[in-house]
Amino acid sequence: MQPQEKGSHRCYGENVVLPLVSGISRAESKIENYYEIPGTASKHYLERQQIRESNARSYPRRISMAIREAKGIYIKDVDGHTYFDCLAGAGTLALGHNHPVVLDAIRDSLDANLPLHTLDLTTPVKDAFVEELFASLPAEFARNAKIQFCGPSGADAVEAAMKLVKTATGRRSILSFHGGYHGMTHGALSLTGNLEPKQAIAGLMPDVHFLPYPYHYRCPFGFGGEAGHQISSRYIESILNDPESGIVTPAGMILEVVQGEGGVIPAPDDWMREIRRITCECQIPLIVDEIQTGLGRTGKLYAFEHSGIIPDVLLLSKAIGGSLPLSVVLYHKKLDKWTPGAHAGTFRGNQLAMAAGGATLRYILENRLAEHSDIVGDRLLEHLRQIQNESCCMGEVRGRGLMIGVEIVNPLAEKDFRGNYPTYPQLASCIQAECLRRGLIIEIGGRFGSVVRFLPPLIVTPEQIDSISEIFQASVKAAEQQLLPILSQAS
Ligand SMILES: Cc1ncc(COP(=O)(O)O)c(C=O)c1O
């Protein structure tokens, strides 16, 4: 391990010095907590929340706590329990909670009497933000780029992008992917693979066609690997060129470079290049949804850079607001066929988010946090693969940078046609609960909720990665001990 400097840490395997984010901390190299969840004080708030908030609330059902304060990678609940936060606002908090550069940017904006709300009028803060954002893009993309500020959520960017490509092409249908997640508004939900939230909603956006994503472990074609992704791209090419495929030339194709909510499934770079070639040849605008992967999470500033492709449309939200709500659509100017006011919205001028987002982007670039994400992400993957060797329930460990997932399987069930065990969502939930009791917040996603997900902030240190892995190891063991005997009795 690299030497530790006071007030900083040397990025593992790299000659980069990163300042340590100080604040709340916890004993880091041993598991010393076993919390009652929810604690007594949290229970009070959770009961009130349950009475007053909608039945659609989601995270409090699995992460049962009321948060008192947060700093860096740590969250402290109202019972005084401290947790490693490997959910980080569903990937929003690139620099963790309350990073000094983010707080300074917000404070400076407030002290400067900056207008907090400007519709889409411009300001020096907005101008500087756009300048920095464009400078962070590959030159080939930036040279022809236009930007549309949307309503503040990721789904708002997705909605805007659909309107953009439909207007530009005059076409009506959209291609999306199995396992894709693009948000919960009507249009964005229509593009999302997960059927559960769609069940109760009649009349979703029509003309959406779903295509097979290259999911190695559960390849729909039964191959996986190179063969699996080649069949996917050949199938897509064939339906776009077959006059009897039933799919008219679409207005656009939307995809994630690493599917997040779908179960942390990275698309192979070769597949991405094939998809770009096919969409170029068929003149279909390619919309890359980097709402979760954007700003360094996967080991590159933008995940599409791994494959070297250039999208036509790029969607950013989450990290780009530096913890505050902000969402943008960046696109090739040839698509700018919108008439004045064609896409409006009251909340497109969040100045604090632009200041915080600009500071976050600068910090990520100056401190090479994308490379750091790659290095510490590999370290976490290595730990998880070691834990996998001792476990019978960790079907696949996968991910890119600091976007990592473990697919949890049932080793007592019959294997599928590819020789893999079926998913075991109850065990995934049990692992999540055991992690929480030991002071680690992780998320669940993927098919049937069977993938445990790690999305720590990019400032996570190698030492923290080691502690997180230790907690995970103990939690997997505890969960297996609880559930496997029950399963074996039943089978
Ligand atoms: C890839 C992707 N697209 C879109 C969204 C929707 O963003 P929001 O929840 O801000 O509407 C998300 C949210 O997790 C996402 O991960």
The ligand as an SDF file (V2000), in Angstrom:
LIG
                    3D

 16 16  0  0  0  0  0  0  0  0999 V2000
  -29.3450    5.9220  -16.0580 C   0  0  0  0  0  0  0  0  0  0  0  0
  -30.4170    6.7080  -15.4040 C   0  0  0  0  0  0  0  0  0  0  0  0
  -31.2410    7.4690  -16.1680 N   0  0  0  0  0  0  0  0  0  0  0  0
  -32.2200    8.2090  -15.6310 C   0  0  0  0  0  0  0  0  0  0  0  0
  -32.4330    8.2270  -14.2730 C   0  0  0  0  0  0  0  0  0  0  0  0
  -33.5560    9.0500  -13.7060 C   0  0  0  0  0  0  0  0  0  0  0  0
  -33.0490   10.0890  -12.9320 O   0  0  0  0  0  0  0  0  0  0  0  0
  -34.0020   10.7920  -11.8510 P   0  0  0  0  0  0  0  0  0  0  0  0
  -34.2690    9.7870  -10.7760 O   0  0  0  0  0  0  0  0  0  0  0  0
  -33.2200   11.9640  -11.3600 O   0  0  0  0  0  0  0  0  0  0  0  0
  -35.2440   11.2010  -12.5680 O   0  0  0  0  0  0  0  0  0  0  0  0
  -31.6160    7.4510  -13.4420 C   0  0  0  0  0  0  0  0  0  0  0  0
  -31.8340    7.4090  -11.9980 C   0  0  0  0  0  0  0  0  0  0  0  0
  -31.3230    6.5930  -11.2650 O   0  0  0  0  0  0  0  0  0  0  0  0
  -30.5900    6.6760  -14.0130 C   0  0  0  0  0  0  0  0  0  0  0  0
  -29.7810    5.9190  -13.2780 O   0  0  0  0  0  0  0  0  0  0  0  0
  1  2  1  0
  2  3  1  0
  2 15  2  0
  3  4  2  0
  4  5  1  0
  5  6  1  0
  5 12  2  0
  6  7  1  0
  7  8  1  0
  8  9  2  0
  8 10  1  0
  8 11  1  0
 12 13  1  0
 12 15  1  0
 13 14  2  0
 15 16  1  0
M  END
$$$$
